[in-house]
Amino acid sequence: MVAGLVIVAAGVLALPFTSRKIEGNLELFFLVMGVIAVSISGLWNWELVKEALKAPVMIGSLPIGIFQVVLLFGLLLYYFNKPFGDAILALAGKIGHKTFIFLFIMLLGLISSLISVIVTACILAEVIAALPFSKSDKVKMTVITCFAVGLGAALTPLGEPLSTILVHKLVGPPYNADFLFLLRHFGVYVVPGVIAIAVFGALYVGGRVSLKSGAHTPEHYETLRGTLMRAVRVYVFIAALILLGEGLKPLMIWYLDKISPLGLYWINMTSAVLDNATLTAVEIGPTMALSQIISATMALLIAGGMLIPGNIPNIVAAGRLKINMKEWARIGVPIGLVIMVIYFIVLLLNGTLTSSG
């Protein structure tokens, strides 16, 4: 079984980069791989099927999810894109493009933990779509912003599934995690990281583009059918990640018994293609030292920005802006590796990666 799941995991990592057909149908590919993984693991049950069907349309017990939010934002922007786009351009032209990019990345990163990554992702995608940047500059700004949002969303349980699960698993002794648990223990790592990413984005993207005052948004760029299909593709992608995460769970449990906390930090780069909420559910528990929890979680948060499947904002933004896996990886992998190394050094210096209690 382990060998079969390793092959599935390797296929998920490699095939989107080698086949144009797979790259263009990433959601269906992940759905097929999820079905294969669950079949190999022998974990099919009705509860899993229900979870995969409900996850895209529900947040906990609330009858609203990423599918409805993406659809609603898409329809609103379909009918009101011009005034929205003109307002964005007017603001950017007034304060300057570097300042606009810095504030945009920083504010989205920091508020994502309060308004959720789902709403943040929709705002992110629509604002960048309205900007008169080249495709390559839009890709750069999107990937960089998604790194900031993925980090910032971990500051409260409202931000994303990973943070919700983390607090839920640590709610009892010895941590007795409450609403502010994440902010207390992760804020010192997350907030400076979001600000640093915003500075980098302003310099890296802002140094290449200019926004002219008085510019106007062109007429609508997307058909109504395209708007509807984008929501459907997001639905399929989220359902596929649920199946893939569950199917690969035995493999995750297998490697957890064989690696050190230091090794776990780097192995968590698998978050680039796997649902980091599932990885959190498998890896994190009250028996772990706080230092181990922090190091493992930080790796999941960072690596989630490296590839499209790694995080909800990536999926939403890539679908909206038609960014493929290769385009994302060309920017996301090197940036993600640099951030991973920086945090590795920081965590190593303060003993977080080597402490066991």
C-alpha positions as CSV (number, residue, x, y, z in Angstrom):
1,M,0.0,0.0,0.0
2,V,2.8,2.4,0.9
3,A,4.5,1.9,-2.5
4,G,1.2,2.5,-4.3
5,L,0.6,5.8,-2.4
6,V,4.2,6.9,-3.0
7,I,3.5,6.5,-6.7
8,V,0.3,8.5,-6.5
9,A,2.1,11.2,-4.6
10,A,4.9,11.3,-7.1
11,G,2.4,11.5,-9.9
12,V,0.6,14.4,-8.3
13,L,3.9,16.3,-8.1
14,A,5.3,15.4,-11.5
15,L,2.5,14.9,-14.1
16,P,1.0,18.4,-14.1
17,F,4.4,19.6,-15.3
18,T,4.9,17.0,-18.0
19,S,1.5,17.0,-19.7
20,R,-0.2,20.0,-21.2
21,K,-3.6,18.1,-21.1
22,I,-3.3,17.4,-17.4
23,E,-2.1,21.0,-16.7
24,G,-5.3,22.3,-18.4
25,N,-7.6,20.0,-16.5
26,L,-5.9,20.1,-13.1
27,E,-9.1,19.8,-11.1
28,L,-10.2,16.6,-12.8
29,F,-6.6,15.2,-12.6
30,F,-6.6,15.7,-8.8
31,L,-10.0,14.2,-8.5
32,V,-8.9,11.0,-10.4
33,M,-5.7,10.8,-8.2
34,G,-7.8,11.3,-5.1
35,V,-10.1,8.4,-6.1
36,I,-7.1,6.2,-6.8
37,A,-5.4,7.1,-3.5
38,V,-8.6,6.3,-1.5
39,S,-9.0,3.0,-3.4
40,I,-5.4,2.0,-2.7
41,S,-5.9,2.8,1.0
42,G,-9.2,1.0,1.2
43,L,-10.8,4.0,3.0
44,W,-14.0,4.4,1.0
45,N,-17.0,5.0,3.1
46,W,-20.2,7.1,2.9
47,E,-18.9,9.7,5.4
48,L,-15.9,10.4,3.2
49,V,-18.1,10.8,0.1
50,K,-20.4,13.2,2.0
51,E,-17.4,15.2,3.3
52,A,-16.0,15.6,-0.3
53,L,-19.4,16.7,-1.6
54,K,-20.1,19.1,1.3
55,A,-16.7,20.6,1.9
56,P,-16.9,23.0,-1.0
57,V,-20.3,24.3,-0.1
58,M,-20.2,24.4,3.8
59,I,-18.0,25.9,6.4
60,G,-18.5,23.8,9.5
61,S,-22.3,23.7,9.9
62,L,-22.9,26.9,8.0
63,P,-24.6,26.4,4.7
64,I,-22.1,28.5,2.8
65,G,-18.7,27.6,1.5
66,I,-16.0,28.4,-1.1
67,F,-18.2,27.5,-4.0
68,Q,-21.0,30.0,-3.1
69,V,-18.5,32.8,-2.2
70,V,-16.5,32.4,-5.5
71,L,-19.8,32.3,-7.4
72,L,-21.2,35.4,-5.7
73,F,-18.1,37.4,-6.1
74,G,-17.8,36.3,-9.7
75,L,-21.4,37.4,-10.5
76,L,-21.0,40.7,-8.7
77,L,-17.8,41.5,-10.6
78,Y,-19.4,40.3,-13.8
79,Y,-22.1,43.0,-13.5
80,F,-20.1,45.7,-11.7
81,N,-16.5,45.1,-12.8
82,K,-16.1,48.5,-14.5
83,P,-16.8,50.7,-11.4
84,F,-14.9,48.3,-9.2
85,G,-11.9,48.3,-11.6
86,D,-12.0,52.1,-12.0
87,A,-12.0,52.6,-8.2
88,I,-9.0,50.3,-7.8
89,L,-7.1,52.1,-10.6
90,A,-7.9,55.5,-9.2
91,L,-6.6,54.5,-5.7
92,A,-3.5,52.9,-7.1
93,G,-2.8,56.0,-9.3
94,K,-3.3,58.3,-6.3
95,I,-1.0,56.6,-3.8
96,G,1.6,55.2,-6.2
97,H,2.0,51.7,-7.5
98,K,4.7,50.6,-5.0
99,T,2.7,51.9,-2.0
100,F,-0.5,50.3,-3.4
101,I,1.2,46.9,-3.9
102,F,2.8,47.0,-0.4
103,L,-0.5,48.0,1.3
104,F,-2.5,45.5,-0.8
105,I,-0.3,42.5,0.1
106,M,0.1,43.5,3.8
107,L,-3.5,44.3,4.5
108,L,-4.9,41.1,2.7
109,G,-2.3,39.0,4.6
110,L,-3.3,40.4,8.0
111,I,-7.1,40.6,7.6
112,S,-7.3,37.1,6.1
113,S,-7.4,35.6,9.6
114,L,-10.6,37.7,10.3
115,I,-12.5,37.6,7.0
116,S,-11.3,34.1,6.0
117,V,-9.1,33.0,3.2
118,I,-12.2,32.4,1.0
119,V,-13.3,36.0,1.0
120,T,-9.7,37.2,0.9
121,A,-9.0,35.1,-2.1
122,C,-11.9,36.5,-4.1
123,I,-10.8,40.1,-3.3
124,L,-7.2,39.2,-4.2
125,A,-8.2,37.7,-7.6
126,E,-10.6,40.5,-8.6
127,V,-8.2,43.4,-7.7
128,I,-5.3,41.8,-9.5
129,A,-7.6,41.1,-12.5
130,A,-8.5,44.8,-12.6
131,L,-4.9,46.0,-12.7
132,P,-3.4,46.9,-16.1
133,F,-0.4,44.7,-15.6
134,S,1.2,42.2,-18.0
135,K,0.4,38.5,-17.5
136,S,3.8,37.8,-16.0
137,D,3.5,40.7,-13.5
138,K,0.0,39.6,-12.5
139,V,1.4,36.1,-11.9
140,K,4.2,37.4,-9.7
141,M,1.9,39.7,-7.7
142,T,-0.7,36.9,-7.3
143,V,1.8,34.3,-6.1
144,I,3.5,36.7,-3.7
145,T,0.2,37.9,-2.3
146,C,-1.0,34.3,-1.8
147,F,2.1,33.6,0.3
148,A,1.2,36.5,2.6
149,V,-2.5,35.5,2.8
150,G,-1.5,31.8,3.5
151,L,0.7,33.0,6.4
152,G,-1.7,35.6,7.8
153,A,-4.7,33.4,7.8
154,A,-3.2,31.3,10.6
155,L,-3.5,34.0,13.2
156,T,-7.1,33.1,14.3
157,P,-9.3,30.0,14.0
158,L,-11.5,31.9,11.6
159,G,-8.8,32.2,8.9
160,E,-8.6,28.8,7.3
161,P,-9.3,25.1,7.9
162,L,-5.7,24.6,9.1
163,S,-6.0,27.1,11.9
164,T,-9.5,25.8,12.9
165,I,-8.3,22.3,13.1
166,L,-5.1,23.3,15.0
167,V,-7.0,25.1,17.7
168,H,-9.6,22.3,17.9
169,K,-6.9,19.6,18.4
170,L,-5.2,21.6,21.2
171,V,-8.3,22.9,23.0
172,G,-7.7,20.5,26.0
173,P,-4.7,20.1,28.3
174,P,-1.9,20.9,28.3
175,Y,-2.4,23.9,25.9
176,N,-6.1,24.7,26.5
177,A,-6.1,26.6,23.2
178,D,-8.5,29.5,22.9
179,F,-9.3,32.1,20.2
180,L,-6.0,34.0,20.8
181,F,-3.8,30.9,21.0
182,L,-2.5,31.2,17.5
183,L,-1.9,35.0,17.7
184,R,0.1,34.5,20.9
185,H,2.4,31.7,19.7
186,F,2.6,32.3,15.9
187,G,2.2,36.1,15.7
188,V,5.9,36.7,16.3
189,Y,6.7,34.6,13.2
190,V,3.7,35.4,11.0
191,V,3.3,39.2,11.2
192,P,6.9,40.1,10.4
193,G,6.7,37.5,7.6
194,V,3.7,39.1,6.0
195,I,5.2,42.5,6.2
196,A,8.5,41.3,4.7
197,I,6.6,39.6,1.8
198,A,4.7,42.8,1.2
199,V,8.0,44.8,1.0
200,F,9.4,42.2,-1.4
201,G,6.3,42.4,-3.5
202,A,6.4,46.2,-3.7
203,L,10.0,46.1,-4.8
204,Y,9.9,43.1,-7.1
205,V,6.6,43.9,-8.9
206,G,6.3,47.6,-8.1
207,G,9.7,48.3,-9.6
208,R,8.6,46.9,-13.0
209,V,5.2,48.4,-13.5
210,S,3.6,51.9,-13.5
211,L,-0.1,52.8,-12.9
212,K,-1.2,55.9,-14.7
213,S,-3.6,58.3,-12.9
214,G,-6.9,58.4,-14.8
215,A,-6.6,55.0,-16.3
216,H,-9.9,53.1,-16.8
217,T,-10.9,49.5,-16.7
218,P,-11.8,47.9,-20.0
219,E,-15.1,46.3,-20.7
220,H,-15.8,42.9,-19.0
221,Y,-13.1,40.3,-19.7
222,E,-15.0,37.1,-18.8
223,T,-18.3,35.6,-20.0
224,L,-21.1,34.6,-17.7
225,R,-20.5,31.0,-18.6
226,G,-16.8,31.4,-17.7
227,T,-17.8,32.9,-14.3
228,L,-20.1,30.0,-13.5
229,M,-17.6,27.4,-14.7
230,R,-14.9,28.9,-12.5
231,A,-17.0,28.2,-9.4
232,V,-17.7,24.7,-10.6
233,R,-13.9,24.0,-11.1
234,V,-13.2,25.3,-7.6
235,Y,-15.8,23.0,-6.3
236,V,-14.2,20.0,-8.0
237,F,-10.7,21.0,-6.8
238,I,-11.7,21.2,-3.2
239,A,-13.6,17.9,-3.3
240,A,-10.5,16.3,-5.0
241,L,-8.2,17.6,-2.3
242,I,-10.4,16.1,0.4
243,L,-10.2,12.7,-1.3
244,L,-6.5,13.0,-2.0
245,G,-5.7,14.0,1.6
246,E,-7.7,11.1,3.0
247,G,-6.3,8.6,0.6
248,L,-2.7,9.6,1.4
249,K,-3.3,9.6,5.2
250,P,-1.8,6.2,5.8
251,L,1.4,7.4,4.0
252,M,1.5,10.5,6.2
253,I,1.1,8.4,9.4
254,W,3.8,6.0,8.1
255,Y,6.4,8.7,7.6
256,L,5.6,10.5,10.9
257,D,7.0,7.5,12.9
258,K,10.3,7.7,11.0
259,I,11.4,11.3,10.9
260,S,12.7,13.9,13.5
261,P,11.1,17.3,14.1
262,L,13.8,18.8,11.9
263,G,13.0,16.4,9.1
264,L,9.3,17.0,9.6
265,Y,9.8,20.7,8.8
266,W,11.2,19.8,5.3
267,I,8.9,16.9,4.6
268,N,6.0,19.3,5.1
269,M,6.8,20.8,1.8
270,T,4.3,18.2,0.6
271,S,1.8,20.9,1.7
272,A,2.5,22.4,-1.8
273,V,0.2,19.8,-3.3
274,L,-1.7,18.4,-0.4
275,D,-4.5,19.9,1.7
276,N,-2.6,21.4,4.7
277,A,-5.6,21.0,6.9
278,T,-5.4,17.2,6.4
279,L,-1.7,17.3,7.2
280,T,-2.4,19.3,10.3
281,A,-5.1,16.9,11.4
282,V,-2.6,14.0,11.0
283,E,0.5,15.6,12.4
284,I,-0.5,17.9,15.2
285,G,-1.6,16.7,18.7
286,P,-1.5,17.7,22.4
287,T,1.4,15.3,23.0
288,M,3.7,17.4,20.9
289,A,5.9,20.0,22.4
290,L,4.9,23.6,21.5
291,S,8.2,24.0,19.6
292,Q,7.4,21.0,17.4
293,I,3.9,22.3,16.7
294,I,5.2,25.7,15.7
295,S,7.9,24.3,13.4
296,A,5.6,21.8,11.7
297,T,2.8,24.3,11.2
298,M,5.1,27.1,9.9
299,A,6.4,24.7,7.2
300,L,2.8,23.8,6.2
301,L,1.9,27.5,5.9
302,I,4.9,28.5,3.8
303,A,4.9,25.5,1.5
304,G,1.2,26.0,0.8
305,G,2.1,28.9,-1.5
306,M,4.5,27.0,-3.7
307,L,2.0,25.4,-6.0
308,I,-1.6,25.9,-7.0
309,P,-3.1,23.0,-4.9
310,G,-1.4,24.1,-1.7
311,N,-3.9,26.6,-0.5
312,I,-7.4,27.9,-1.2
313,P,-6.3,31.4,-2.3
314,N,-4.0,29.8,-4.8
315,I,-6.8,27.8,-6.3
316,V,-9.2,30.7,-6.5
317,A,-6.7,33.2,-7.9
318,A,-5.2,30.7,-10.4
319,G,-8.7,29.9,-11.7
320,R,-9.7,33.5,-12.0
321,L,-6.5,34.7,-13.6
322,K,-5.9,31.6,-15.7
323,I,-2.5,30.8,-14.2
324,N,-1.3,27.3,-15.0
325,M,0.9,25.1,-12.8
326,K,4.2,25.8,-14.6
327,E,3.6,29.6,-14.4
328,W,2.8,29.4,-10.7
329,A,5.8,27.0,-9.9
330,R,8.2,29.2,-11.8
331,I,7.6,32.0,-9.2
332,G,6.2,30.0,-6.2
333,V,8.9,27.3,-5.8
334,P,12.0,29.6,-5.6
335,I,10.2,32.1,-3.4
336,G,8.9,29.4,-1.2
337,L,12.3,27.7,-0.8
338,V,13.9,31.0,0.2
339,I,11.2,31.6,2.8
340,M,11.5,28.0,4.0
341,V,15.3,28.5,4.5
342,I,14.9,31.8,6.3
343,Y,12.3,30.4,8.7
344,F,14.4,27.3,9.1
345,I,17.4,29.4,10.3
346,V,15.2,31.5,12.6
347,L,13.5,28.4,14.2
348,L,16.9,26.6,14.4
349,L,18.6,29.6,16.2
350,N,15.9,29.8,18.8
351,G,15.9,26.1,19.4
352,T,12.4,25.4,18.1
353,L,13.4,22.8,15.6
354,T,15.5,20.8,18.1
355,S,13.5,21.2,21.3
356,S,11.4,18.3,22.4
357,G,9.6,20.0,25.3
